[in-house]
Amino acid sequence: MLHFDNTYARLPERFYARVGATPVDAPRVVRLNRPLAELLGADVERLASPAGADVLGGNAVPEGAEPMALAYAGHQFGHFVPQLGDGRAILLGEVVGRDGRRRDVQLKGAGRTPFSRGGDGRAALGPVLREYVVGEAMAALGVPTTRVLAAVTTGERVFRDEPLPGAVLTRVAASHLRVGTFQFFAARGDTEAVRILATYALARHYPDSVGSGNDALALLERVIGAQADLVARWLGVGFVHGVMNTDNTAISGETIDYGPCAFLDEYDPAKTFSSIDHGGRYAFSNQPRIALWNLSRLAEALLPVISTVGDEAVRGATGRLGRFQARFEEAYLRVMRAKLGLAQEQPDDPALVEGLLARLAAHEVDYTLFFRRLCAAAADPSLDAGLAALFPREPEALRSWIEAWRRRLDFEGDPPEARAAAMRRANPAFIPRNHRIEEAIEAAVRRGDFQPFETLVEVLERPYVDQPDRAYLAEPPAPERRVYQTFCGT
């Protein structure tokens, strides 16, 4: 069914707790990600069968799996919790896919573990469907992310504010190592474990950096680069993670944990969606700053194994952290140039980007819709009227910016149609609109109707392609249908 080769299970046993999933009453596969299953080299038809449902629901342990819950700590909204860990997730093991890449396969919502801290270890159907939709959409958008292999209903109820259908999500990740994994051992003064973990993580995720003579410093440098690139991509598609705690910051540079996440409708740099982010710590425009804060916590955990000679460790870590901002700005401008149809670099490009975003914010213009219409205007200036229509209170608000943008395009020299085609590959027509996700969840949870969920997933598999028969899914919500809060689901 799946062919396992479990390297993490060979690390010292204080890195995890061996635990099996808690069986459920009636597991049923409501969606299997067949392309991902094929990539993993799985027996797709067996996974789709009742026997596969038993595995994906936690009722059967597949051959070669070594179920465990991983230990980690983390800063949650700036407050350190020395022990978190997988409280409702169980790692089945690792699979080397047909592309040669190693990936974790994890059951989320599979029951209690030693790290559950009083929780029930279960997941409700709504958050499972949300993670499926958003995680797979991010993959199709080209943003590094964990993936979803399957969503399975359990035939049981879980109790949150009310009884809800239970579900289990099968998550696939480059690994589940987090900044908080290093913090767990650093908080206990277990320098040996930090050193083992740094060497393991470097070899697993950044093997071309092995051999530098300082695994911890090499790892820090690579994770800094990966997180800078990741957050730049988030901003490019208007994504708000919502809960950028250090236990949700993956060493691999993948987006992990789709809890109170959402995509911008109207552009607002101060936008938050999480019902518990009262101070705006994880607001849209704060995400680069928080990424650096989280990376600084990783650096602190690594200090004892970077060096024990004087202040050498601090100097080495500080030097790497000091490169984050430049790396992020380079990545972000690369993303935004692509969205604007610019291949060359010019010194005034940051001002061009900032001028546009200031106008979008002042007029509450839909972020995704604006950039998709900009693609058409790049090919045909007569379509500028479609852009002006997004500024109903002041149609002339964009005029000076459009003129500056067209002057900037003159430096490029590409044929208009070629430029527009390139822009369409950088500016999606479809994103997981928050109100559409809520509609799909409501239909599945309240009425057992999974068709809106299926339709949404299918459309988001091709986000950069116009799909006229599903164009309604690209439309922004009416003001009264905007989603202002999202929830973690735990």
C-alpha positions as CSV (number, residue, x, y, z in Angstrom):
1,M,0.0,0.0,0.0
2,L,2.8,2.4,1.0
3,H,6.5,1.5,1.2
4,F,8.2,2.9,4.3
5,D,11.8,3.7,5.2
6,N,11.8,5.4,8.6
7,T,15.0,7.4,9.4
8,Y,13.5,9.5,12.2
9,A,12.6,6.3,14.1
10,R,16.3,5.5,14.2
11,L,17.1,8.6,16.2
12,P,17.2,8.4,20.1
13,E,13.8,7.5,21.6
14,R,13.6,10.8,23.5
15,F,12.8,12.5,20.2
16,Y,9.3,10.9,20.0
17,A,6.8,8.7,21.7
18,R,5.8,5.4,20.1
19,V,2.0,5.3,20.0
20,G,-0.7,3.9,17.8
21,A,-3.8,5.6,16.4
22,T,-7.1,5.1,18.3
23,P,-9.5,3.1,16.1
24,V,-12.7,4.7,14.8
25,D,-16.2,3.3,14.2
26,A,-16.6,3.6,10.4
27,P,-13.7,5.1,8.4
28,R,-14.7,6.2,4.9
29,V,-12.5,7.9,2.3
30,V,-14.3,11.0,1.2
31,R,-11.4,12.1,-1.0
32,L,-8.1,10.5,-2.0
33,N,-5.5,12.6,-3.7
34,R,-4.7,10.1,-6.5
35,P,-1.9,12.1,-8.2
36,L,-0.1,12.4,-4.8
37,A,-0.7,8.8,-4.0
38,E,0.9,7.8,-7.4
39,L,3.9,10.1,-6.7
40,L,4.4,8.3,-3.4
41,G,4.4,5.0,-5.2
42,A,1.3,3.8,-3.3
43,D,-1.1,1.2,-4.5
44,V,-3.8,3.7,-5.3
45,E,-6.7,1.3,-5.7
46,R,-6.0,-0.3,-2.3
47,L,-5.8,3.1,-0.6
48,A,-9.2,3.9,-2.1
49,S,-10.7,0.6,-0.9
50,P,-12.2,-0.2,2.6
51,A,-8.8,-1.7,3.5
52,G,-7.2,1.7,2.6
53,A,-9.9,3.5,4.7
54,D,-8.8,1.4,7.7
55,V,-5.2,2.6,7.2
56,L,-6.1,6.2,6.6
57,G,-8.5,6.3,9.5
58,G,-6.1,4.7,11.9
59,N,-7.7,1.3,12.3
60,A,-4.9,-0.6,10.7
61,V,-1.1,-0.2,10.7
62,P,0.4,-0.7,7.3
63,E,3.4,-2.9,6.9
64,G,6.6,-1.0,7.6
65,A,5.0,1.8,9.5
66,E,6.4,2.8,12.9
67,P,3.7,5.0,14.4
68,M,4.9,7.8,16.7
69,A,4.1,11.2,18.0
70,L,6.9,13.8,17.7
71,A,8.1,15.9,20.6
72,Y,8.5,19.6,20.2
73,A,8.0,22.9,22.1
74,G,7.2,26.3,20.8
75,H,6.5,30.0,21.2
76,Q,2.7,30.5,20.8
77,F,1.9,34.2,20.3
78,G,5.2,35.1,21.8
79,H,4.9,32.9,24.9
80,F,7.1,29.9,25.3
81,V,5.5,26.5,26.0
82,P,8.3,24.0,26.8
83,Q,6.3,20.9,25.8
84,L,3.8,20.7,23.0
85,G,4.3,17.8,20.6
86,D,1.9,15.9,18.4
87,G,-1.3,16.0,20.5
88,R,-3.6,14.6,17.8
89,A,-1.2,13.6,15.0
90,I,0.6,10.3,14.5
91,L,3.5,9.9,12.1
92,L,3.1,6.6,10.3
93,G,6.6,6.8,8.8
94,E,8.5,8.0,5.8
95,V,8.1,7.1,2.1
96,V,10.5,7.7,-0.7
97,G,8.5,8.7,-3.7
98,R,8.9,8.0,-7.4
99,D,10.7,11.4,-7.7
100,G,13.3,10.2,-5.1
101,R,12.2,12.6,-2.4
102,R,11.6,11.5,1.1
103,R,8.3,12.5,2.8
104,D,6.6,12.0,6.1
105,V,3.1,10.4,6.1
106,Q,1.1,11.5,9.1
107,L,-2.5,10.9,10.4
108,K,-4.0,14.1,11.9
109,G,-6.9,13.6,14.2
110,A,-5.9,10.0,14.9
111,G,-6.4,10.0,18.7
112,R,-4.7,10.9,21.9
113,T,-1.0,10.8,22.4
114,P,1.3,11.5,25.4
115,F,1.4,15.1,24.2
116,S,-2.4,15.7,24.1
117,R,-2.5,17.8,27.2
118,G,-6.1,16.9,28.0
119,G,-7.3,17.1,24.4
120,D,-9.3,14.4,22.7
121,G,-6.8,13.9,19.9
122,R,-9.5,14.1,17.3
123,A,-10.3,16.4,14.4
124,A,-13.6,17.7,13.1
125,L,-14.6,17.4,9.5
126,G,-14.6,21.2,8.8
127,P,-10.9,21.8,9.6
128,V,-9.9,18.7,7.7
129,L,-11.7,19.9,4.6
130,R,-10.2,23.4,5.0
131,E,-6.6,22.0,5.1
132,Y,-7.3,19.8,2.1
133,V,-8.6,22.8,0.1
134,V,-6.0,25.3,1.1
135,G,-3.0,23.0,1.2
136,E,-3.6,21.5,-2.2
137,A,-4.4,25.0,-3.6
138,M,-1.0,26.3,-2.3
139,A,0.7,23.4,-4.0
140,A,-1.0,24.3,-7.3
141,L,-0.1,27.9,-6.8
142,G,3.6,26.9,-6.5
143,V,4.0,27.7,-2.9
144,P,6.1,25.2,-0.8
145,T,3.6,23.4,1.4
146,T,2.7,20.2,3.1
147,R,0.2,18.2,1.1
148,V,-2.9,16.2,1.8
149,L,-3.2,12.6,0.7
150,A,-6.7,11.9,2.0
151,A,-9.6,13.0,4.0
152,V,-11.5,10.3,5.9
153,T,-14.7,10.5,7.9
154,T,-14.8,8.4,11.1
155,G,-18.4,7.7,11.6
156,E,-18.0,9.4,15.1
157,R,-18.8,12.8,16.6
158,V,-16.3,15.1,18.1
159,F,-17.3,17.8,20.6
160,R,-16.2,21.4,20.2
161,D,-18.8,24.1,20.7
162,E,-21.3,21.5,19.4
163,P,-21.2,17.9,18.2
164,L,-19.5,17.7,14.8
165,P,-18.6,14.9,12.3
166,G,-15.2,13.5,13.0
167,A,-12.5,13.1,10.4
168,V,-8.8,12.2,9.9
169,L,-6.5,13.9,7.5
170,T,-3.5,12.3,6.0
171,R,-0.8,14.9,5.8
172,V,2.4,14.5,3.7
173,A,5.4,16.7,4.4
174,A,9.1,16.9,3.6
175,S,9.3,16.3,7.3
176,H,7.6,17.5,10.5
177,L,10.7,19.1,12.0
178,R,9.9,22.5,13.3
179,V,11.8,25.4,15.0
180,G,10.0,24.1,18.1
181,T,11.6,20.7,17.8
182,F,15.0,22.3,18.4
183,Q,13.5,24.4,21.2
184,F,12.2,21.3,23.0
185,F,15.7,20.0,23.5
186,A,17.4,23.3,24.0
187,A,15.0,24.1,26.8
188,R,16.1,20.9,28.6
189,G,19.8,21.7,28.1
190,D,20.1,18.6,25.9
191,T,22.9,19.8,23.7
192,E,23.6,16.3,22.4
193,A,20.0,16.1,21.0
194,V,20.2,19.5,19.4
195,R,23.5,18.5,17.7
196,I,22.0,15.2,16.5
197,L,18.9,16.9,15.2
198,A,20.9,19.6,13.4
199,T,23.0,17.0,11.6
200,Y,19.9,15.0,10.7
201,A,17.9,18.0,9.5
202,L,20.8,19.3,7.3
203,A,21.3,15.9,5.7
204,R,17.6,15.4,5.1
205,H,16.7,18.8,3.8
206,Y,19.8,20.5,2.6
207,P,22.3,17.7,1.7
208,D,24.3,20.0,-0.6
209,S,25.3,21.9,2.6
210,V,26.7,18.9,4.4
211,G,30.4,19.0,4.9
212,S,30.8,22.7,5.8
213,G,32.3,21.7,9.2
214,N,29.5,23.3,11.2
215,D,26.2,21.6,10.6
216,A,24.2,23.8,13.0
217,L,25.4,27.1,11.3
218,A,24.9,25.7,7.9
219,L,21.4,24.6,8.8
220,L,20.5,28.0,10.2
221,E,21.6,29.7,7.1
222,R,19.6,27.4,4.8
223,V,16.4,27.6,6.9
224,I,16.7,31.4,6.9
225,G,16.8,31.4,3.1
226,A,14.0,29.0,2.8
227,Q,11.7,31.0,5.2
228,A,12.5,34.2,3.4
229,D,11.5,32.8,0.1
230,L,8.4,31.1,1.6
231,V,7.0,34.3,3.1
232,A,7.7,36.2,0.0
233,R,5.5,33.7,-1.9
234,W,2.8,34.0,0.7
235,L,2.6,37.8,0.2
236,G,2.5,37.3,-3.6
237,V,-0.7,35.3,-3.4
238,G,-2.2,37.2,-0.5
239,F,-2.0,34.4,2.0
240,V,-2.3,35.0,5.8
241,H,-1.0,32.0,7.8
242,G,-2.7,33.2,10.9
243,V,-0.7,31.3,13.5
244,M,3.0,31.7,12.8
245,N,4.1,30.2,16.1
246,T,7.6,28.6,16.2
247,D,6.0,25.1,16.4
248,N,4.3,26.0,13.0
249,T,7.6,27.0,11.4
250,A,9.0,24.1,9.3
251,I,12.7,23.5,9.0
252,S,12.0,22.4,5.4
253,G,10.6,25.8,4.4
254,E,7.1,24.4,3.7
255,T,3.9,26.0,4.8
256,I,2.6,23.8,7.6
257,D,-0.6,23.8,9.8
258,Y,-3.6,25.4,8.0
259,G,-5.6,26.4,11.0
260,P,-6.9,30.0,11.1
261,C,-5.5,30.8,7.7
262,A,-7.1,32.8,4.9
263,F,-6.5,34.6,1.6
264,L,-7.0,38.4,1.3
265,D,-10.0,39.5,-0.6
266,E,-9.7,43.3,-0.4
267,Y,-6.0,44.3,0.0
268,D,-5.3,45.3,3.6
269,P,-1.7,45.0,5.0
270,A,-3.0,44.9,8.6
271,K,-5.5,42.1,7.9
272,T,-5.8,39.3,10.4
273,F,-8.4,36.5,10.3
274,S,-7.5,34.4,13.4
275,S,-10.1,34.7,16.1
276,I,-7.4,34.6,18.7
277,D,-5.0,37.1,17.2
278,H,-6.3,40.1,19.0
279,G,-3.2,42.2,18.7
280,G,-2.5,41.6,15.0
281,R,0.8,39.8,15.7
282,Y,0.4,37.6,12.6
283,A,-1.2,40.2,10.3
284,F,-0.5,40.0,6.6
285,S,2.3,42.6,6.5
286,N,3.8,41.4,9.8
287,Q,4.6,38.0,8.4
288,P,8.2,38.8,7.3
289,R,9.0,40.3,10.7
290,I,7.6,37.3,12.6
291,A,9.5,34.9,10.3
292,L,12.7,36.6,11.4
293,W,11.6,36.5,15.1
294,N,11.0,32.8,14.8
295,L,14.3,32.2,13.1
296,S,16.0,34.1,15.9
297,R,14.5,31.5,18.3
298,L,16.0,28.8,16.1
299,A,19.4,30.5,16.3
300,E,19.1,30.7,20.1
301,A,18.4,26.9,20.3
302,L,21.4,26.2,18.1
303,L,23.9,28.4,19.8
304,P,25.5,25.8,22.1
305,V,26.3,23.5,19.1
306,I,27.4,26.3,16.7
307,S,30.4,27.0,18.9
308,T,31.5,27.1,22.5
309,V,34.4,29.5,21.9
310,G,33.8,32.9,23.3
311,D,31.1,34.8,21.4
312,E,31.8,33.0,18.2
313,A,28.3,31.3,18.1
314,V,26.5,34.6,18.7
315,R,28.5,36.4,16.0
316,G,28.0,33.5,13.5
317,A,24.2,33.3,14.2
318,T,23.7,37.1,14.2
319,G,25.6,37.4,10.9
320,R,23.2,34.9,9.3
321,L,20.1,36.5,10.7
322,G,21.3,39.8,9.5
323,R,21.0,38.6,5.9
324,F,17.3,37.7,6.2
325,Q,15.9,41.1,5.3
326,A,17.9,41.4,2.1
327,R,17.1,37.8,1.2
328,F,13.4,38.4,1.8
329,E,13.3,41.7,-0.1
330,E,15.1,40.1,-3.1
331,A,12.6,37.2,-3.1
332,Y,9.6,39.5,-2.6
333,L,10.6,41.9,-5.4
334,R,11.2,38.9,-7.7
335,V,7.6,37.7,-6.9
336,M,6.1,41.2,-7.4
337,R,8.1,41.9,-10.6
338,A,6.6,38.7,-12.1
339,K,3.1,39.8,-11.1
340,L,3.7,43.2,-12.8
341,G,5.2,41.6,-16.0
342,L,8.7,42.8,-15.3
343,A,11.7,40.5,-16.0
344,Q,14.5,43.1,-15.6
345,E,15.5,44.8,-12.4
346,Q,15.3,48.6,-12.1
347,P,16.0,50.7,-9.1
348,D,12.6,52.3,-9.0
349,D,10.8,49.0,-8.9
350,P,10.2,49.0,-5.1
351,A,8.5,52.4,-5.3
352,L,6.3,51.1,-8.2
353,V,5.2,48.2,-6.1
354,E,4.6,50.3,-3.0
355,G,2.7,52.9,-4.9
356,L,0.3,50.3,-6.3
357,L,-0.2,48.5,-2.9
358,A,-1.0,51.9,-1.2
359,R,-3.7,52.5,-3.8
360,L,-5.2,49.1,-3.4
361,A,-5.3,49.4,0.4
362,A,-6.8,52.9,0.3
363,H,-9.6,51.8,-2.0
364,E,-10.1,48.3,-0.6
365,V,-9.5,46.7,-4.0
366,D,-9.6,43.0,-4.4
367,Y,-6.0,41.8,-4.5
368,T,-6.3,38.8,-6.7
369,L,-8.9,40.3,-9.1
370,F,-6.8,43.4,-9.7
371,F,-3.7,41.5,-10.7
372,R,-5.6,39.1,-12.9
373,R,-7.1,42.1,-14.7
374,L,-3.7,43.7,-15.0
375,C,-2.6,40.7,-17.1
376,A,-5.3,41.6,-19.7
377,A,-4.4,45.3,-19.6
378,A,-0.7,44.3,-20.3
379,A,-1.8,43.0,-23.6
380,D,-4.4,45.6,-24.4
381,P,-4.3,49.1,-22.9
382,S,-8.0,49.6,-23.8
383,L,-8.8,47.3,-21.0
384,D,-7.5,49.8,-18.4
385,A,-11.2,50.6,-17.9
386,G,-11.6,47.2,-16.2
387,L,-9.0,48.3,-13.7
388,A,-10.5,51.7,-13.1
389,A,-13.8,50.0,-12.4
390,L,-12.2,48.5,-9.3
391,F,-11.9,52.1,-7.9
392,P,-15.6,53.1,-8.0
393,R,-15.2,56.0,-5.5
394,E,-12.3,57.5,-7.5
395,P,-11.8,56.0,-11.0
396,E,-8.8,58.3,-11.6
397,A,-6.9,57.0,-8.6
398,L,-4.9,54.6,-10.6
399,R,-4.1,56.8,-13.6
400,S,-0.7,58.1,-12.6
401,W,0.4,54.6,-11.5
402,I,-0.8,53.0,-14.8
403,E,1.2,55.6,-16.7
404,A,4.3,54.9,-14.6
405,W,3.8,51.1,-15.1
406,R,3.5,51.4,-18.8
407,R,6.7,53.5,-19.0
408,R,8.4,50.8,-17.0
409,L,7.2,48.1,-19.4
410,D,8.9,50.0,-22.2
411,F,12.2,48.8,-20.7
412,E,11.2,45.2,-21.1
413,G,10.7,45.0,-24.8
414,D,8.6,41.8,-24.8
415,P,5.6,41.5,-27.2
416,P,2.4,42.4,-25.2
417,E,0.8,39.0,-25.6
418,A,3.9,37.2,-24.4
419,R,4.1,39.5,-21.4
420,A,0.4,39.0,-20.6
421,A,0.9,35.2,-20.8
422,A,3.8,35.3,-18.4
423,M,1.8,37.5,-16.0
424,R,-1.1,35.0,-16.1
425,R,1.4,32.4,-14.9
426,A,2.2,34.6,-11.9
427,N,-1.3,35.9,-11.1
428,P,-3.9,33.3,-10.3
429,A,-7.5,33.6,-11.5
430,F,-8.6,31.4,-8.6
431,I,-7.6,31.3,-4.9
432,P,-9.4,29.5,-2.1
433,R,-11.9,32.3,-1.4
434,N,-12.8,32.3,2.3
435,H,-16.5,32.4,1.7
436,R,-16.4,29.6,-0.8
437,I,-14.4,27.4,1.7
438,E,-17.0,28.1,4.3
439,E,-19.8,27.2,1.9
440,A,-18.1,23.9,1.1
441,I,-17.6,23.1,4.8
442,E,-21.2,24.0,5.6
443,A,-22.6,21.8,2.9
444,A,-20.4,18.8,3.9
445,V,-20.9,19.2,7.7
446,R,-24.5,20.2,7.9
447,R,-26.0,18.3,4.9
448,G,-23.4,15.6,4.0
449,D,-23.1,17.2,0.6
450,F,-19.5,17.1,-0.6
451,Q,-20.1,18.4,-4.1
452,P,-19.1,22.0,-3.4
453,F,-15.9,20.7,-1.8
454,E,-15.2,18.6,-4.8
455,T,-15.8,21.4,-7.2
456,L,-13.6,23.8,-5.3
457,V,-10.7,21.3,-5.1
458,E,-11.0,20.6,-8.9
459,V,-11.0,24.2,-9.8
460,L,-8.1,25.1,-7.5
461,E,-6.0,22.3,-9.1
462,R,-5.5,24.8,-12.1
463,P,-5.5,28.2,-10.4
464,Y,-3.8,30.0,-13.3
465,V,-6.2,28.8,-16.0
466,D,-9.4,30.6,-16.8
467,Q,-12.3,28.3,-16.3
468,P,-15.3,30.1,-17.6
469,D,-17.8,27.5,-16.4
470,R,-16.6,28.0,-12.9
471,A,-15.9,31.8,-13.1
472,Y,-18.2,32.4,-10.1
473,L,-15.5,30.9,-7.9
474,A,-13.1,33.7,-8.9
475,E,-15.5,36.4,-7.9
476,P,-14.9,38.4,-4.7
477,P,-17.5,38.1,-2.0
478,A,-20.2,40.8,-1.6
479,P,-19.4,42.9,1.5
480,E,-22.0,41.1,3.6
481,R,-20.4,37.7,2.7
482,R,-16.8,38.5,3.6
483,V,-15.3,36.2,6.2
484,Y,-13.6,38.2,9.0
485,Q,-12.6,35.4,11.4
486,T,-11.3,31.9,10.9
487,F,-10.7,29.3,13.7
488,C,-8.1,26.8,14.6
489,G,-10.4,23.8,14.8
490,T,-8.7,22.2,17.8
